[in-house]
Amino acid sequence: MIALLLWIAADCAPCHRDIVDSYAKSAMARSSGTVQSLAAARYRHDASKTTYSITPPNLVRIETPQQRATQSLQYFIGSGAHGRSFLFTRGGKLFQSPITEYAGRGWAMS
């Protein structure tokens, strides 16, 4: 999405500046990208006894009764108007984080 926005800005802006500027301010223009920084937070999923701890700028620590892991959240999907889900890579593959940040509700299962 970021690449598309840059392409639109570079190619279309000279003749359609007002449209490009308007789009750049829309929720759709902010619906995906790289994670810059997340606020510190903690979420506990009681059913699985799993605790998720968010540490700035973009780390999530996952603790279950059996194991602990830390993952870097690299990308986001969603403008944040309703929520924002996060993606990470492992072994050259892209995965969705099991937790999502919901507007007005905080963190919960994706």
Backbone bond lengths (Angstrom), bond angles and torsions (degrees), N, CA, C in turn:
res aa  C-N    CA-C-N  psi(-1)  N-CA   C-N-CA  omega(-1)  CA-C   N-CA-C  phi
1 M - - - 1.452 - - 1.526 109.93 -
2 I 1.326 117.39 -41.12 1.459 120.54 179.76 1.531 109.32 -61.66
3 A 1.343 116.90 -43.94 1.464 120.52 179.50 1.524 110.39 -61.06
4 L 1.328 116.96 -40.69 1.465 120.83 178.94 1.523 110.02 -63.30
5 L 1.311 117.10 -44.16 1.464 120.59 -179.95 1.523 111.00 -62.25
6 L 1.333 117.28 -41.00 1.463 120.08 178.67 1.523 111.03 -66.14
7 W 1.341 116.52 -39.85 1.457 120.80 178.31 1.520 110.52 -63.19
8 I 1.328 116.37 -45.80 1.459 120.60 179.00 1.528 109.91 -61.17
9 A 1.306 116.63 -44.86 1.460 120.53 -178.43 1.526 110.78 -62.33
10 A 1.328 117.18 -42.91 1.462 120.38 -177.38 1.526 112.54 -71.24
11 D 1.330 116.72 -44.24 1.466 119.73 -174.01 1.522 114.10 -87.74
12 C 1.305 117.83 -33.03 1.470 120.26 -172.66 1.526 113.82 -98.32
13 A 1.317 116.30 -27.19 1.462 120.32 -173.32 1.523 114.98 -58.92
14 P 1.326 119.62 -37.54 1.470 117.04 -177.99 1.539 113.56 -55.61
15 C 1.314 117.15 -34.47 1.472 119.69 -178.37 1.533 113.14 -104.97
16 H 1.340 116.98 -19.12 1.467 120.92 -173.02 1.526 111.51 -131.74
17 R 1.322 115.83 46.79 1.469 121.12 -174.82 1.523 111.89 -55.08
18 D 1.316 119.65 -43.48 1.466 121.73 -176.68 1.534 111.53 -64.21
19 I 1.316 117.85 -38.01 1.474 121.09 179.00 1.528 110.21 -69.22
20 V 1.330 117.15 -44.91 1.474 121.30 179.52 1.521 110.44 -61.83
21 D 1.316 117.64 -45.06 1.465 121.20 179.85 1.526 111.41 -63.87
22 S 1.314 116.58 -40.81 1.464 121.04 178.66 1.529 111.01 -63.93
23 Y 1.329 116.70 -45.16 1.469 120.88 179.49 1.536 110.97 -62.28
24 A 1.315 116.75 -41.35 1.469 120.82 -178.07 1.530 112.02 -60.03
25 K 1.330 117.88 -24.30 1.461 121.96 179.53 1.525 113.07 -91.46
26 S 1.322 117.36 -4.38 1.462 121.08 -176.62 1.532 111.94 -81.37
27 A 1.322 116.03 159.06 1.465 121.26 176.59 1.523 110.76 -61.98
28 M 1.338 117.27 -37.48 1.465 120.86 -179.58 1.525 111.83 -59.72
29 A 1.319 116.99 -37.74 1.465 120.67 -179.98 1.526 111.41 -66.93
30 R 1.326 116.55 -22.38 1.473 121.55 -178.89 1.531 111.79 -106.20
31 S 1.329 117.62 23.31 1.464 120.11 -172.43 1.521 115.02 -89.03
32 S 1.320 118.28 -1.87 1.465 120.48 173.23 1.519 108.61 -161.13
33 G 1.310 115.16 157.63 1.458 119.72 178.60 1.517 110.92 165.12
34 T 1.312 115.33 -167.00 1.462 120.70 178.63 1.529 108.87 -93.26
35 V 1.314 116.57 145.64 1.460 122.05 179.63 1.529 108.34 -74.16
36 Q 1.312 116.00 124.96 1.461 121.36 177.69 1.525 110.05 -92.87
37 S 1.331 116.75 -57.04 1.453 120.32 179.34 1.529 110.03 -160.62
38 L 1.304 115.42 134.52 1.462 122.54 177.13 1.519 108.76 -109.38
39 A 1.309 116.79 148.66 1.461 121.09 176.05 1.531 109.23 -75.64
40 A 1.298 116.22 147.95 1.465 120.59 177.19 1.528 109.39 -60.37
41 A 1.314 116.13 137.60 1.467 120.49 -178.99 1.527 108.81 -159.54
42 R 1.326 114.38 167.63 1.462 120.82 178.50 1.522 108.11 -145.05
43 Y 1.327 115.89 137.01 1.461 121.15 178.48 1.527 108.52 -137.85
44 R 1.322 115.47 133.81 1.472 120.59 178.69 1.521 108.64 -115.27
45 H 1.331 115.70 125.64 1.461 121.93 175.05 1.525 105.61 -99.20
46 D 1.340 115.84 101.88 1.463 121.22 -173.35 1.524 113.53 -62.44
47 A 1.334 118.08 -39.55 1.470 120.95 -176.86 1.521 112.33 -59.01
48 S 1.337 117.65 -37.43 1.467 120.72 -179.44 1.528 112.51 -101.33
49 K 1.329 116.66 -1.07 1.470 121.95 -176.88 1.535 111.53 55.50
50 T 1.333 114.64 38.82 1.466 120.92 -179.35 1.517 109.54 -110.75
51 T 1.331 115.53 134.37 1.459 122.03 176.58 1.521 108.78 -112.90
52 Y 1.328 115.28 132.37 1.456 122.66 177.50 1.518 107.85 -113.46
53 S 1.329 116.73 123.83 1.464 121.27 178.84 1.520 108.96 -117.76
54 I 1.319 116.38 121.93 1.463 121.87 178.95 1.518 108.18 -92.48
55 T 1.325 116.04 127.78 1.453 122.42 178.98 1.529 108.65 -123.59
56 P 1.336 117.78 123.76 1.472 119.70 179.10 1.534 110.64 -59.84
57 P 1.327 119.12 147.37 1.447 123.05 6.59 1.530 114.48 -84.78
58 N 1.345 119.40 -28.74 1.463 118.23 -173.41 1.533 114.07 -156.62
59 L 1.305 117.51 32.53 1.462 120.07 -178.30 1.524 111.47 -103.27
60 V 1.325 115.85 144.15 1.463 121.14 171.34 1.531 106.89 -123.78
61 R 1.311 115.19 127.88 1.461 121.66 175.98 1.522 106.56 -101.27
62 I 1.326 115.98 127.57 1.457 122.21 -177.20 1.526 107.72 -113.14
63 E 1.340 115.97 122.61 1.457 120.52 -178.72 1.525 110.26 -124.57
64 T 1.321 115.75 120.75 1.459 122.36 174.01 1.525 107.02 -115.03
65 P 1.322 118.50 170.57 1.468 118.54 176.37 1.540 112.82 -60.37
66 Q 1.343 117.21 -24.42 1.462 120.72 -176.63 1.533 114.65 -96.64
67 Q 1.320 117.51 -27.32 1.471 118.12 -173.92 1.522 112.73 -156.37
68 R 1.339 113.49 168.39 1.465 122.21 175.78 1.520 108.11 -132.57
69 A 1.324 115.56 144.94 1.458 120.80 177.45 1.522 108.99 -150.67
70 T 1.314 116.05 154.45 1.456 122.09 174.86 1.517 107.71 -125.12
71 Q 1.320 115.80 135.07 1.457 121.17 -177.70 1.522 109.50 -132.58
72 S 1.320 116.49 140.08 1.458 122.02 175.10 1.531 108.93 -88.05
73 L 1.321 117.25 122.83 1.461 122.17 176.99 1.522 107.05 -85.85
74 Q 1.324 116.42 114.03 1.454 120.79 -170.23 1.525 114.76 -97.94
75 Y 1.321 117.55 -35.02 1.462 121.41 -174.81 1.523 110.08 -130.25
76 F 1.327 116.60 158.98 1.456 120.46 174.56 1.519 109.97 -127.78
77 I 1.324 114.34 154.06 1.460 122.99 174.09 1.521 106.09 -129.17
78 G 1.309 116.86 129.49 1.461 121.97 -179.01 1.510 110.60 113.81
79 S 1.309 115.96 140.54 1.464 120.78 -177.17 1.523 112.63 -76.13
80 G 1.325 116.65 -18.04 1.454 120.65 -175.00 1.517 112.08 96.81
81 A 1.333 117.29 -9.22 1.463 120.32 178.42 1.523 110.51 -61.21
82 H 1.314 117.58 -41.20 1.468 122.95 176.15 1.521 110.93 -113.40
83 G 1.297 116.48 -33.55 1.451 120.90 -179.69 1.509 110.45 179.07
84 R 1.313 114.12 174.70 1.458 120.81 179.07 1.517 107.95 -147.28
85 S 1.336 115.75 122.57 1.465 122.10 176.90 1.523 108.47 -100.00
86 F 1.314 115.32 161.05 1.459 119.70 -173.78 1.521 110.91 -127.44
87 L 1.327 114.64 151.55 1.457 122.12 -178.24 1.522 109.31 -124.61
88 F 1.330 115.13 152.18 1.461 120.98 174.48 1.521 108.37 -141.91
89 T 1.319 116.33 161.30 1.455 120.63 177.89 1.520 109.30 -109.83
90 R 1.318 113.82 145.45 1.464 121.20 175.07 1.521 106.87 -149.40
91 G 1.316 116.30 125.15 1.455 120.53 179.27 1.516 113.18 59.43
92 G 1.330 116.48 34.17 1.454 120.81 179.10 1.521 114.66 77.13
93 K 1.346 117.31 7.73 1.460 121.25 179.40 1.519 109.94 -116.90
94 L 1.329 115.64 152.76 1.454 122.31 -177.57 1.526 109.71 -99.94
95 F 1.351 117.01 132.53 1.456 123.14 -178.95 1.523 109.93 -129.58
96 Q 1.334 115.74 150.58 1.456 120.80 174.40 1.524 108.70 -90.46
97 S 1.317 115.61 137.63 1.457 121.15 175.40 1.529 109.67 -64.41
98 P 1.326 117.76 146.38 1.467 119.35 179.45 1.530 113.77 -72.24
99 I 1.330 117.63 -10.84 1.464 119.50 178.87 1.524 110.65 -119.86
100 T 1.327 114.68 151.21 1.463 123.77 -178.53 1.520 108.19 -128.71
101 E 1.319 116.49 147.89 1.459 120.99 174.18 1.524 107.97 -95.85
102 Y 1.345 116.10 115.33 1.461 122.08 -177.70 1.525 109.82 -99.12
103 A 1.321 116.28 133.86 1.468 121.62 179.71 1.520 110.41 -58.73
104 G 1.303 116.51 126.89 1.461 121.41 177.40 1.512 115.18 78.65
105 R 1.329 118.60 -10.27 1.465 122.10 -178.91 1.526 113.45 -118.21
106 G 1.292 117.67 -20.74 1.454 121.27 -176.91 1.523 111.43 87.24
107 W 1.311 116.13 -151.35 1.459 122.20 -174.78 1.521 111.44 -87.03
108 A 1.335 115.80 142.73 1.471 123.01 175.58 1.522 107.73 -159.55
109 M 1.320 115.70 177.05 1.464 120.18 -179.55 1.535 110.07 -63.71
110 S 1.329 116.07 144.84 1.471 121.42 -176.57 1.494 112.23 -66.22
